[in-house]
């Protein structure tokens, strides 16, 4: 199947928080110092809830038995890639379904996949400072979404 000249790839993302309220951030292998949340593309016909669990396992080594789904963002979020980062696989950017999980495992269960060199637990606000510029809008919206439940 030939893809259109302009398209946004469908994807998923996960904010995984520990019992201290810190989020799991992954450092990219190809860009030292660039941190992000686990995320990836949807396969054809794949349900977003299944895709996010697959991506989490691929990128962090965490299985679904170590996760508790807290909530899903009701609307997908979109980011556009810089021109030089676009290719046939990525398209113009991503339209992503986001999920919030509570982590119920041990740190020893976390094993970065090939896309990542390292991981850390960090306050979400600190992650906002080190995320790629084209993702900042999505991550700012995620930060606001995560704060919605605070104080309830």
Beta strands, then each sheet from edge to edge (+ up, - down):
strand 1: 8-17
strand 2: 23-28
strand 3: 35-36
strand 4: 38-41
strand 5: 67-72
strand 6: 77-80
strand 7: 93-103
strand 8: 116-122
sheet 1: 4+ 1- 7- 5+
sheet 2: 4+ 1- 7- 6+
sheet 3: 3+ 2- 8+
end
